[in-house]
Amino acid sequence: MEMDLDTYRQESRETWDRLAPGWEDRREWLMDITGRVNDWLAQAVEPRPGQTVLDLAAGTGDLGFAIADHVGPDGRMISSDFSPDMVEAARRQGEALGATNVEYRVVDAERMELEDDSVDGVVCRWGYMLMADPAAALAETRRVLRDGGRVAFAVWATPERNPWAAVPGTTLVRRGNRPPPEPGAPGLFSMGEPARIRDLVTEAGFGEPHTVEIPVLFRWPDFDDVWDSLVRLAGPLAQAIAALPPDEHEATRAAIEENTASFRVDDGSYAAPGVTWGVLTR
């Protein structure tokens, strides 16, 4: 059955609102693992004093806060998400950090309420791949970007290179708890192929993208923490798990624990590799 994108948008917004507390609670753990992705994006967009930079799908806002330091007091960082609860989580973090040049906005990347040519740069970490219409979101990005501005974003590579998510996701599919991914449908790996990235970027009016691999290594002290990260952070997977009846919920947990046994290392902790694409265009 073909995905109803309007239903997907509504369910996705509700999911990310529900997961916002988990992202807030676990932000330091996530930053320890994926901070190099933020570093690459912040450097690639080349923020300069006085500029305005837009962070799409900002979550708890950490990428944008790093950029805010570069644009300085005369610049502006727009930290945005389509989840109001995520925007509030970012606002709390920004206030704790004393960030005074950050504006917090609920923004639908497919239909931005921003003026044409109004920002000098755009960053987006793991957002475009989950949007119902990434082509529309990239076209909107091009509309609001000033001439010569840079766009830097990250999307996950293909499933075989990201077992941290592919193994739990495949387990859910095999148990009938979520359908197999449809070609072209939004999802964690929907932009995993460089050719797909190129097509979307160039069709939106940007030039040829520069793409680099950024490896990450997820680490957890035990399986309880693996499970906690899935149900509190992993949007599409968390959504599927939350919908399960109690008996199937427990059976699915047991199945994922069995299937992630290969992640276990000698000290009893868990580790799983991942690869994200860093993409730069203008």
N, C-alpha and C positions, 0 to 999 in steps of 0.2 A: 504494500500500500504506500502510495506516495505521501511524503511528510507534508502536513499542513503547516506552513511556515508561520501563520498568525498564531496558531496554537503553540507552536514551538517558542515563539517570542514570549508569549505570556508565561508559559511554564518555565522558561529560562530565567526570566526576571524574578519569578517567585522563588526559584531554586537559589539564585545568588543572594537574594534578600535573606533567605533562611541560612545560608552558609556564611554570611558576613561575620557573625560572632566567632566562628571557627577560624576564619582567616585573620581576624584580629588577635585571637588568643595565640595562634601559631605563627605569627608573622616573623618572629625571630628565627624559628626553626626553618621556615621557608627561605628567609633571606640568607641564612648560612649556606643553604644548598644552591640557591639560584642567584646569589648576589652577582656572580660574574656575568649573568645575562643582563642585569640592570646596568652593570658597568659598561658593557659593550654598547648598549642602546644609548646611554647617556653620552658616551664619547662620540658615537656615530652621528648623532643629530647636531653636534657641534654648537651647543648653546653659547650665546655671547651676551654680555651685559646689555640690558635694556630690551632684550627680545621678549616676545610672547610665545610660549611653547604649550601645546595641548597634549595631555596624556589621556588617551582613550582606554576604556576598560581598566581604569587605574587601580581597582581593588582598594587595598589599604593605603595606596598612594606613595609607596616608598621610592619608586622610580622617579616620580615627579619631584619629590623632595630633594633628591640628589641634583636634579636639573635646576631647581629653584635657586640653589646656591650659586650656580653659574650665571643665571640671568640677573642676579643681584636685586637690590632694592628698587631699581628703576625698571626692572623687568616684571613679567607676570607669568606665573605657571598656572594653567587651568587643569585642575585635577578632576577628571570626569568619569562617570560610570553610568550605565543605564539602570543600575540597582540603587535606589535611594538609600538603602541600609549600608551598602558599600561606601557611598559618598559620605555618610555620617561617620563611618569607621575611619575613613581617611581624614575627615575634619578633626576628629579626636586626636589622631596621631600627629597631625600638623600642629595642633595647639600645644601638644606635649613637647614638640620639638621647637616651638617658638617660631614657626614659619609664618612670616608676615606678608609675603608676596605671592601667596597661593589663593586662588579662587576655586571654590568647590561647586561643581555643577552636575546635575542629573542631565546626561546627554545620551540620546539615542544616536549611535554612530551612523546609522543608515539615514537619519533625518535630523541633521544638526541644526539647532537654532543659533547659528553663528553666521556672521556676515562673510561675504566673499572676501578672499584675500586678507584675512584678519589675523592669521598666526604665522610665525616665522619657522616653526618646526612642529612635527607631530611624532609622538612615540606611542607604541601600543604593544604591550607584552601579553601574548597569548590571548588576544581578543578577536582578531579578524576571523580566525578559523572557526570560532564558535558562533559567529553572527549568522543570522538567517540568510542574509544577502550580502556576502563580503564584497561583491562587485559594487553594490550601491554604497557600501561604507567607504570603499576606497575612492569612488567617484566623489563622494562628499568630502573626503579628506583632501582630494585635489582641489575642490572648489574653495575650501577655506584657507588653503595654503598660499602664501605669497610666492611670487615668482622667485626662483632660486632657493626656496626653502627645502629642507630635507625631511624625509620620512624614514624613521627607523622602527622596525617592528620585529617581533619574534613569534614564530609558530613552531609547533612540534614536528619533528621529522616523522618518518613512517613507523608503523607499529613495531616491526621487528627490531627497531633501534631504540624503542622505548618500552621495555618490558615492565617497568614500574606501573604503567597504566594498561598496557596491552594484555598482560596476563589476567588481572582482575576483570577487564572488559570482556575478554574471550570467555572467561568462566561464566559471566552473566549471560552471554549469548547462548552458550551451550546448554545452560539450565533453562533457557526459554524466558529469562527475566528481562531481556531487552532484545529488539530485533537486530539482525546484522546491519551494519552501516550501509546506507544507500549511496551509490556513487554521486558525488557532488553535494551531498547533504552536509550540513554543519556538524562538526565533531572535532575531537581532539586531534585527529590526523587528517582532516579534510584538506589541509594545505601542505601535506607532508612531502609532496614531490616538487622539486624545483621548477618543473615545467608548468605546474599548476600555479605556483607563485608568480612566475613570469607572465603567464597569460592574464591573470587578474590585475597585476600591476600595470602592465602596458596598455591593457584595454581601458583602464581608468584614466589614461592620459599621461602616465609617468614614463620616464625613460627606462632603459634596461636596468634591472635590479642587480645590485652587488650582494651576493649571498655567501655567508660563512657558516661553518658548523661550530656550535658551542656545546661541548660536552658538559653534562652534569651528573652527579652521583647522589641519589637519594639514600639516606641512611635513617634507620629507626632502631631504637634499643631492643624492641621485641615485637612480636606480631600484634599485640594489643595496640601498639603505636602505629603499625601499618594500617590496621583497621580504622583507627581514629582518623588518620589522615585521609583515608578514602571517604568515610562518611561525613567528614566535616569540611573537606576542601575540594574534592575532585568532582566538580560540577555535574557533568552528565552521568558519571558513575554513581555519585552520591544520590542523584535524583532517582535512578533506577533502584538502588538499594532501599531508599526511604519508602518506596511504594510497595515493598514486599510484605506479605502477611508474616506474623511472628515465626511460624514454623519454618517457612522458606527463608526468612531472614537468617535464622541460626544455621540452617543447612548451607546457605550460600556463604556465610562466614567460614564454616568448616571447609567448604570446597576451595575457597580462595586461600585459606591457610595451607591446605595441602598443595595447591598449585604454585604457591610462592615459596615452597620449601627450598628451591634453588637459590633464593635470595639470601638464605641464612648463612652466616659466616661462623668461624670457629668459636667466637666468644658468645654466640647465641643472638647477636644482633643481626639486623637485616640490611642488605645493601643492594641497590638495583641501578643500573646505568640508564642514562637518557641522553638524547641529542636533540637540541633545538636549532632551528635555522635563525640566524640573525640576518635581517634583510634591510638594505639601505637603498633608497631611491630618491629621485627629486624630479 
